[in-house]
């Protein structure tokens, strides 16, 4: 009787427990995750993480700031298209870039601006119109972003923001500069923008991602940045996320890279790695699964497959 009770107790301890998460990445290609910024001197803040995908290995090969030699927003705006073209050549035409800023606005806001038709054509056309309207040849990105937000008024989430439980809408006080500068920067970019365009061979693809969503879905983690208000350090949380990526996505990285991620209390390095992982997982899934009720003008936040432990 005691033996049966022990067996039942042991079984009850694991009842309902799922398998560890599993995230599939492509067997060929290069993915870059970008932690974007819209503040003055943005080039000093923008971080990139590069993952090279092979049949047997998925490796984090580089963590760097691509625009520190010309950090001004005008410099980044002017150089971004050329930088992307060079990265695509290096990747032999198999490149996906995951950006952590919104690639469009809510349909309501697009109608307010009179840019709904432009947004349907994709982020480059929308960004070009925003730049011409709010920045112009001699304008300033700070003033342009402020006028952009003032004209829109109340925050409006997109359908994808609701699906992904995204707290910061594209035009919220926290993210509107990032959204505005990101879209303006994409104005001259030649790429496939997902889900507006299907991926095209030999052409880089750009997808919107959210690092926090990847961490939440794969690891069940809601916060991984240090909190100066109460002195909480989340270095151990960042280390745990890296361990989960290593086991779930088979992502390899050097100890020096892991140290950069763990020691960065702002979480920017980890954001870039998570953005690359989310974009890579979406690529492996063929960038499918956009709900039918999501307006074409609003775009979609791509990510790892939901419930990766199933």
TILUMKE-587540 format. One line per 4 residues: their letters; for each residue x, y, z of N, C-alpha, C. Coordinates in steps of 0.2 Angstrom, whole numbers, plus 5000, padded with zeros to 4 digits. Layout:
BEGIN
a) X,Y,Z,X,Y,Z,X,Y,Z | ...
END
This chain:
BEGIN
xxxx) 5004,4994,5000,5000,5000,5000,5004,5006,5000 | 5010,5006,5004,5014,5012,5005,5018,5013,4998 | 5019,5007,4995,5023,5007,4988,5019,5011,4983 | 5012,5009,4983,5007,5012,4978,5007,5019,4979
xxxx) 5006,5021,4986,5006,5028,4987,5012,5032,4985 | 5018,5029,4985,5024,5032,4983,5024,5033,4976 | 5021,5028,4972,5021,5028,4965,5016,5033,4963 | 5010,5034,4966,5005,5039,4964,5008,5046,4965
xxxx) 5011,5047,4971,5014,5053,4972,5019,5055,4967 | 5023,5051,4965,5028,5052,4960,5025,5054,4953 | 5020,5050,4951,5017,5052,4945,5013,5058,4945 | 5010,5060,4951,5006,5066,4952,5011,5072,4951
xxxx) 5017,5071,4953,5022,5077,4953,5023,5079,4946 | 5023,5075,4941,5024,5077,4934,5018,5077,4930 | 5012,5076,4933,5006,5075,4929,5005,5082,4925 | 5004,5082,4919,5002,5088,4915,5008,5091,4912
xxxx) 5014,5089,4914,5020,5093,4912,5022,5092,4905 | 5023,5097,4901,5025,5096,4894,5032,5095,4893 | 5034,5094,4887,5041,5093,4885,5044,5100,4885 | 5051,5100,4886,5054,5107,4885,5053,5110,4878
xxxx) 5053,5117,4878,5052,5120,4872,5057,5118,4866 | 5054,5118,4860,5058,5117,4854,5057,5122,4849 | 5062,5125,4846,5061,5131,4841,5066,5129,4835 | 5062,5128,4830,5066,5126,4823,5068,5132,4820
xxxx) 5075,5132,4818,5078,5138,4814,5080,5135,4807 | 5080,5139,4802,5082,5137,4795,5089,5133,4795 | 5089,5129,4790,5095,5125,4789,5100,5129,4784 | 5098,5135,4782,5103,5139,4778,5101,5146,4778
xxxx) 5105,5150,4778,5104,5157,4778,5107,5161,4784 | 5106,5168,4783,5108,5172,4789,5103,5177,4791 | 5102,5178,4798,5097,5182,4801,5100,5187,4805 | 5098,5193,4804,5101,5199,4809,5095,5201,4813
xxxx) 5096,5202,4819,5091,5205,4823,5093,5212,4825 | 5089,5217,4824,5091,5224,4826,5087,5226,4832 | 5091,5229,4837,5088,5233,4842,5088,5240,4840 | 5083,5243,4839,5083,5250,4835,5082,5255,4841
xxxx) 5083,5261,4838,5083,5267,4842,5081,5273,4838 | 5077,5278,4841,5075,5284,4837,5077,5290,4841 | 5082,5290,4845,5084,5296,4849,5090,5299,4845 | 5092,5305,4847,5097,5308,4844,5104,5304,4845
xxxx) 5108,5303,4840,5114,5299,4841,5112,5292,4841 | 5107,5290,4837,5104,5283,4837,5109,5278,4835 | 5114,5280,4831,5119,5275,4829,5123,5272,4834 | 5123,5276,4840,5127,5273,4846,5123,5268,4850
xxxx) 5116,5268,4848,5112,5264,4852,5110,5258,4849 | 5109,5258,4842,5107,5252,4838,5112,5247,4838 | 5109,5241,4840,5113,5235,4841,5110,5229,4836 | 5115,5225,4833,5113,5220,4829,5116,5213,4831
xxxx) 5112,5208,4830,5115,5201,4832,5114,5197,4825 | 5119,5194,4823,5119,5190,4817,5119,5182,4819 | 5115,5178,4816,5114,5171,4817,5115,5168,4810 | 5120,5164,4810,5121,5160,4803,5119,5153,4804
xxxx) 5114,5151,4800,5111,5145,4800,5113,5140,4795 | 5115,5134,4798,5118,5129,4793,5114,5122,4795 | 5115,5117,4791,5111,5111,4792,5113,5108,4799 | 5119,5109,4802,5120,5106,4808,5121,5111,4814
xxxx) 5123,5117,4812,5124,5122,4817,5120,5128,4816 | 5118,5132,4821,5115,5138,4821,5119,5142,4826 | 5123,5147,4823,5128,5150,4827,5127,5158,4827 | 5128,5161,4834,5128,5168,4834,5135,5170,4833
xxxx) 5136,5173,4827,5143,5175,4825,5145,5182,4826 | 5140,5186,4828,5142,5193,4829,5137,5197,4833 | 5139,5201,4837,5135,5206,4841,5139,5212,4841 | 5136,5217,4837,5139,5224,4836,5135,5229,4835
xxxx) 5137,5235,4835,5134,5242,4833,5136,5244,4827 | 5132,5243,4821,5134,5244,4815,5135,5251,4813 | 5132,5256,4816,5132,5263,4814,5136,5268,4819 | 5141,5265,4823,5144,5270,4828,5149,5275,4825
xxxx) 5151,5273,4819,5156,5278,4815,5152,5284,4813 | 5146,5284,4812,5142,5289,4810,5135,5289,4813 | 5135,5291,4820,5129,5289,4824,5123,5294,4823 | 5124,5300,4820,5118,5304,4819,5112,5301,4815
xxxx) 5106,5303,4816,5101,5300,4813,5101,5301,4806 | 5103,5307,4803,5104,5308,4796,5109,5303,4793 | 5114,5302,4797,5119,5297,4794,5116,5290,4794 | 5113,5288,4799,5110,5281,4799,5105,5281,4793
xxxx) 5101,5286,4792,5096,5286,4787,5099,5286,4780 | 5104,5289,4779,5108,5289,4773,5111,5282,4771 | 5114,5279,4777,5118,5273,4776,5114,5267,4776 | 5108,5267,4779,5105,5260,4780,5104,5256,4774
xxxx) 5102,5259,4769,5101,5255,4763,5107,5251,4760 | 5113,5255,4760,5119,5252,4758,5121,5247,4763 | 5120,5248,4769,5122,5243,4774,5119,5236,4773 | 5112,5237,4772,5108,5231,4771,5110,5227,4764
xxxx) 5112,5231,4759,5114,5228,4753,5120,5224,4754 | 5125,5227,4758,5131,5224,4759,5130,5217,4763 | 5126,5218,4768,5125,5212,4772,5121,5206,4768 | 5117,5208,4763,5114,5203,4759,5119,5200,4754
xxxx) 5123,5204,4752,5129,5201,4747,5133,5196,4751 | 5135,5198,4757,5139,5193,4762,5135,5187,4763 | 5128,5187,4763,5124,5182,4765,5122,5178,4759 | 5125,5180,4753,5123,5177,4746,5116,5177,4745
xxxx) 5113,5182,4746,5106,5183,4745,5101,5180,4749 | 5103,5176,4754,5098,5173,4759,5099,5177,4766 | 5096,5182,4766,5096,5186,4772,5089,5189,4775 | 5087,5188,4781,5081,5190,4784,5084,5195,4790
xxxx) 5080,5201,4790,5082,5205,4796,5076,5206,4800 | 5076,5205,4806,5071,5206,4811,5072,5213,4815 | 5067,5217,4814,5067,5224,4817,5062,5224,4822 | 5064,5228,4828,5060,5228,4834,5055,5234,4834
xxxx) 5055,5238,4828,5050,5243,4828,5044,5242,4824 | 5039,5245,4824,5033,5244,4821,5034,5246,4813 | 5032,5242,4809,5032,5243,4802,5026,5247,4799 | 5021,5248,4803,5015,5252,4801,5012,5255,4807
xxxx) 5006,5258,4806,5002,5261,4811,4995,5258,4811 | 4991,5259,4816,4984,5257,4816,4981,5260,4810 | 4976,5256,4807,4972,5258,4802,4968,5265,4803 | 4966,5266,4809,4963,5273,4811,4968,5278,4810
xxxx) 4974,5277,4812,4979,5283,4812,4981,5284,4804 | 4981,5278,4801,4983,5279,4794,4978,5283,4790 | 4972,5282,4792,4966,5286,4789,4967,5293,4791 | 4968,5295,4797,4969,5301,4800,4975,5305,4795
xxxx) 4980,5302,4794,4986,5305,4790,4984,5305,4783 | 4979,5301,4780,4978,5301,4773,4983,5296,4770 | 4986,5291,4773,4991,5287,4771,4989,5280,4770 | 4983,5278,4770,4980,5271,4771,4983,5268,4764
xxxx) 4982,5271,4758,4984,5267,4752,4991,5266,4752 | 4995,5271,4754,5002,5271,4754,5004,5265,4759 | 5001,5264,4765,5003,5259,4769,5001,5252,4767 | 4996,5252,4763,4995,5245,4760,5000,5243,4755
xxxx) 5004,5248,4752,5009,5246,4747,5016,5244,4751 | 5016,5245,4758,5022,5243,4762,5025,5248,4765 | 5030,5247,4770,5033,5251,4774,5038,5256,4771 | 5041,5254,4765,5045,5259,4762,5041,5265,4759
xxxx) 5035,5264,4756,5031,5269,4753,5028,5273,4759 | 5026,5270,4764,5024,5274,4770,5029,5278,4773 | 5035,5275,4774,5041,5279,4777,5043,5285,4772 | 5043,5284,4766,5044,5289,4761,5039,5295,4762
xxxx) 5033,5294,4763,5028,5299,4764,5029,5302,4770 | 5030,5299,4776,5031,5302,4782,5037,5306,4782 | 5043,5304,4779,5049,5308,4779,5047,5315,4775 | 5044,5314,4769,5043,5320,4766,5038,5325,4769
xxxx) 5033,5322,4773,5028,5326,4776,5031,5330,4783 | 5035,5326,4787,5036,5328,4793,5044,5330,4794 | 5048,5328,4790,5055,5330,4790,5057,5334,4785 | 5057,5332,4779,5059,5336,4773,5066,5336,4772
xxxx) 5069,5339,4767,5076,5340,4766,5080,5343,4771 | 5077,5348,4774,5081,5352,4779,5078,5351,4786 | 5073,5346,4787,5070,5346,4794,5074,5342,4799 | 5071,5341,4805,5074,5338,4810,5070,5332,4813
xxxx) 5073,5326,4814,5069,5320,4816,5066,5321,4823 | 5069,5325,4827,5065,5326,4834,5059,5330,4833 | 5059,5336,4829,5053,5340,4828,5048,5336,4824 | 5051,5332,4819,5046,5329,4815,5042,5323,4818
xxxx) 5046,5320,4823,5043,5315,4827,5037,5318,4831 | 5039,5323,4834,5034,5327,4839,5028,5329,4835 | 5029,5332,4829,5023,5334,4825,5019,5328,4823 | 5022,5322,4821,5019,5316,4819,5015,5314,4825
xxxx) 5017,5313,4831,5013,5311,4837,5007,5316,4838 | 5009,5322,4838,5003,5327,4840,4998,5327,4835 | 4999,5325,4829,4994,5325,4823,4990,5319,4824 | 4992,5313,4827,4989,5307,4828,4984,5307,4834
xxxx) 4987,5311,4840,4983,5311,4846,4983,5304,4850 | 4977,5302,4851,4976,5296,4855,4980,5290,4852 | 4983,5286,4857,4986,5279,4855,4981,5275,4852 | 4982,5271,4847,4978,5266,4844,4982,5260,4843
xxxx) 4980,5254,4846,4984,5248,4844,4982,5245,4838 | 4987,5242,4834,4985,5238,4828,4982,5231,4831 | 4979,5227,4826,4977,5221,4827,4983,5216,4830 | 4988,5217,4826,4994,5213,4828,4997,5214,4836
xxxx) 4996,5221,4838,4998,5222,4844,4994,5219,4849 | 4987,5218,4848,4982,5215,4852,4984,5207,4852 | 4985,5204,4846,4986,5197,4846,4993,5195,4850 | 4998,5200,4849,5004,5198,4853,5005,5201,4860
xxxx) 4999,5204,4862,4999,5207,4869,5005,5212,4870 | 5006,5216,4865,5011,5221,4865,5009,5227,4869 | 5012,5229,4874,5010,5235,4878,5011,5241,4875 | 5017,5242,4871,5019,5248,4868,5016,5249,4861
xxxx) 5011,5253,4860,5008,5254,4853,5013,5258,4849 | 5013,5257,4842,5018,5261,4838,5019,5268,4840 | 5013,5272,4842,5014,5279,4843,5013,5281,4851 | 5015,5276,4855,5015,5278,4862,5021,5282,4864
xxxx) 5020,5285,4870,5026,5289,4872,5032,5286,4872 | 5032,5279,4873,5038,5275,4874,5041,5274,4867 | 5037,5273,4862,5040,5270,4856,5039,5274,4849 | 5035,5280,4850,5034,5284,4844,5040,5286,4840
xxxx) 5045,5288,4844,5052,5290,4840,5055,5285,4836 | 5055,5279,4840,5058,5273,4837,5054,5271,4830 | 5047,5271,4831,5043,5270,4825,5044,5275,4819 | 5044,5281,4821,5044,5286,4816,5051,5286,4812
xxxx) 5057,5286,4816,5063,5285,4813,5064,5279,4809 | 5062,5273,4812,5062,5267,4808,5059,5267,4802 | 5053,5269,4801,5049,5270,4795,5053,5275,4790 | 5055,5280,4792,5058,5285,4788,5065,5282,4785
xxxx) 5068,5278,4789,5075,5275,4787,5073,5270,4782 | 5068,5266,4782,5066,5261,4777,5064,5264,4770 | 5063,5271,4770,5060,5274,4764,5064,5272,4757 | 5071,5271,4758,5075,5270,4752,5077,5263,4751
xxxx) 5074,5258,4755,5077,5251,4756,5073,5247,4750 | 5077,5243,4747,5075,5238,4742,5075,5231,4746 | 5069,5229,4748,5068,5223,4751,5061,5220,4751 | 5060,5214,4753,5054,5211,4754,5051,5212,4761
xxxx) 5046,5216,4761,5043,5217,4768,5037,5213,4770 | 5038,5209,4775,5033,5204,4777,5028,5207,4782 | 5022,5205,4781,5019,5201,4776,5016,5204,4770 | 5018,5210,4768,5016,5214,4762,5018,5210,4756
xxxx) 5025,5208,4756,5028,5205,4750,5029,5197,4752 | 5029,5193,4748,5032,5186,4749,5039,5186,4748 | 5043,5182,4752,5050,5182,4751,5052,5181,4744 | 5058,5184,4742,5060,5183,4735,5067,5181,4735
xxxx) 5069,5177,4731,5076,5174,4731,5081,5180,4729 | 5086,5180,4732,5091,5185,4731,5090,5192,4734 | 5084,5193,4737,5082,5199,4740,5082,5199,4747 | 5084,5204,4751,5084,5203,4758,5076,5204,4760
xxxx) 5074,5201,4766,5068,5201,4768,5068,5205,4775 | 5063,5209,4777,5063,5213,4783,5056,5211,4786 | 5056,5209,4793,5051,5207,4797,5051,5210,4803 | 5045,5212,4806,5044,5215,4812,5044,5210,4817
xxxx) 5047,5211,4823,5048,5206,4828,5047,5209,4835 | 5046,5206,4840,5046,5209,4847,5050,5204,4851 | 5056,5206,4854,5061,5202,4858,5057,5199,4864 | 5053,5204,4867,5050,5202,4873,5045,5196,4872
xxxx) 5042,5196,4866,5037,5191,4865,5040,5184,4864 | 5046,5184,4861,5050,5178,4861,5052,5175,4868 | 5054,5180,4872,5056,5178,4879,5050,5175,4883 | 5045,5178,4882,5039,5176,4885,5036,5169,4883
xxxx) 5036,5168,4876,5033,5162,4874,5038,5156,4875 | 5045,5157,4874,5049,5152,4875,5051,5150,4882 | 5052,5156,4886,5055,5155,4893,5050,5156,4898 | 5044,5159,4897,5040,5162,4902,5042,5167,4906
xxxx) 5046,5172,4903,5050,5177,4906,5046,5184,4904 | 5044,5188,4909,5041,5194,4907,5046,5200,4908 | 5051,5199,4912,5056,5205,4913,5063,5202,4913 | 5067,5205,4909,5074,5203,4909,5079,5209,4910
xxxx) 5077,5215,4910,5081,5221,4911,5082,5223,4919 | 5087,5225,4921,5088,5227,4928,5084,5233,4929 | 5082,5234,4935,5077,5239,4937,5081,5244,4942 | 5083,5250,4940,5086,5254,4944,5082,5257,4950
xxxx) 5076,5257,4950,5071,5259,4955,5072,5255,4961 | 5072,5249,4961,5073,5245,4967,5079,5241,4967 | 5084,5242,4963,5090,5239,4963,5090,5232,4961 | 5085,5229,4957,5085,5222,4956,5089,5221,4950
xxxx) 5094,5216,4950,5098,5214,4945,5095,5207,4942 | 5094,5207,4935,5091,5201,4932,5096,5198,4928 | 5103,5198,4930,5108,5195,4926,5107,5187,4925 | 5105,5184,4931,5103,5177,4931,5097,5175,4926
xxxx) 5093,5180,4926,5087,5179,4921,5090,5179,4914 | 5094,5184,4912,5097,5184,4905,5101,5178,4904 | 5105,5175,4909,5108,5169,4908,5104,5163,4907 | 5098,5163,4910,5094,5158,4909,5090,5158,4903
xxxx) 5089,5164,4900,5086,5164,4893,5091,5162,4888 | 5097,5163,4889,5102,5161,4884,5103,5153,4884 | 5103,5150,4890,5103,5143,4891,5097,5140,4888 | 5091,5143,4888,5085,5140,4885,5086,5141,4877
xxxx) 5088,5146,4875,5089,5147,4868,5094,5141,4865 | 5099,5140,4869,5104,5135,4867,5101,5128,4867 | 5097,5126,4872,5094,5120,4872,5088,5119,4867 | 5084,5125,4867,5077,5124,4863,5079,5126,4855
xxxx) 5083,5130,4853,5084,5132,4847,5091,5130,4844 | 5095,5126,4848,5101,5124,4847,5106,5129,4845 | 5105,5135,4848,5109,5141,4846,5116,5141,4849 | 5121,5141,4846,5128,5141,4848,5131,5148,4849
xxxx) 5135,5149,4854,5138,5156,4855,5144,5155,4859 | 5148,5160,4859,5154,5160,4862,5153,5163,4869 | 5158,5161,4874,5157,5164,4881,5157,5171,4881 | 5162,5174,4877,5162,5182,4877,5156,5185,4875
xxxx) 5152,5182,4870,5146,5185,4868,5140,5184,4874 | 5141,5178,4877,5136,5177,4883,5137,5182,4888 | 5144,5184,4889,5145,5189,4895,5143,5195,4893 | 5143,5197,4886,5140,5204,4884,5133,5204,4886
xxxx) 5129,5199,4884,5122,5198,4885,5120,5199,4892 | 5124,5195,4896,5122,5194,4903,5124,5201,4907 | 5129,5204,4905,5131,5210,4909,5128,5216,4907 | 5124,5216,4902,5120,5222,4899,5114,5222,4903
xxxx) 5114,5227,4908,5108,5227,4912,5102,5230,4908 | 5103,5234,4903,5098,5237,4899,5094,5232,4895 | 5098,5226,4894,5095,5221,4890,5095,5222,4882 | 5099,5227,4880,5099,5228,4873,5102,5223,4869
xxxx) 5108,5220,4871,5111,5214,4868,5106,5208,4867 | 5103,5207,4873,5098,5201,4873,5092,5203,4868 | 5090,5209,4868,5085,5211,4863,5087,5209,4856 | 5093,5211,4854,5095,5209,4847,5095,5202,4846
xxxx) 5098,5198,4851,5098,5191,4850,5091,5188,4849 | 5086,5190,4853,5080,5187,4853,5076,5189,4847 | 5077,5196,4844,5075,5198,4838,5077,5193,4832 | 5083,5192,4832,5086,5187,4827,5083,5180,4828
xxxx) 5082,5178,4834,5079,5171,4835,5072,5171,4832 | 5068,5176,4834,5061,5176,4832,5060,5177,4824 | 5065,5181,4821,5064,5181,4814,5066,5175,4811 | 5071,5171,4813,5074,5165,4811,5068,5160,4811
xxxx) 5065,5159,4817,5060,5154,4818,5054,5156,4813 | 5052,5162,4812,5047,5164,4807,5049,5162,4800 | 5055,5163,4799,5058,5161,4792,5057,5153,4791 | 5059,5150,4796,5058,5142,4795,5051,5140,4794
xxxx) 5046,5144,4797,5039,5143,4796,5036,5146,4790 | 5040,5149,4786,5038,5152,4780,5034,5158,4781 | 5035,5161,4786,5031,5168,4788,5024,5167,4787 | 5021,5161,4789,5014,5160,4788,5011,5161,4795
xxxx) 5004,5161,4795,5000,5161,4801,4997,5168,4802 | 4997,5173,4798,4994,5179,4799,4987,5179,4799 | 4983,5180,4805,4976,5180,4805,4973,5183,4799 | 4967,5180,4797,4964,5183,4791,4960,5190,4793
xxxx) 4959,5192,4799,4956,5198,4800,4961,5204,4802 | 4967,5203,4801,4972,5208,4802,4973,5212,4795 | 4971,5219,4796,4972,5223,4790,4978,5223,4786 | 4978,5222,4780,4985,5222,4776,4989,5228,4777
xxxx) 4986,5234,4779,4990,5240,4780,4993,5240,4786 | 4991,5236,4791,4994,5236,4798,5000,5232,4799 | 5001,5227,4795,5007,5222,4795,5006,5217,4801 | 5011,5214,4803,5011,5208,4808,5017,5208,4811
xxxx) 5017,5206,4818,5023,5205,4822,5024,5197,4821 | 5030,5196,4818,5032,5189,4817,5036,5186,4823 | 5036,5180,4825,5039,5177,4831,5040,5170,4830 | 5042,5167,4836,5042,5160,4836,5035,5157,4836
xxxx) 5034,5151,4835,5028,5148,4835,5025,5148,4842 | 5019,5149,4843,5016,5149,4850,5016,5142,4853 | 5017,5142,4860,5017,5136,4863,5022,5131,4860 | 5029,5133,4860,5034,5129,4857,5035,5122,4861
xx) 5032,5121,4867,5033,5115,4870,5028,5109,4868 | 5023,5111,4864,5019,5106,4861,5021,5102,4856
END
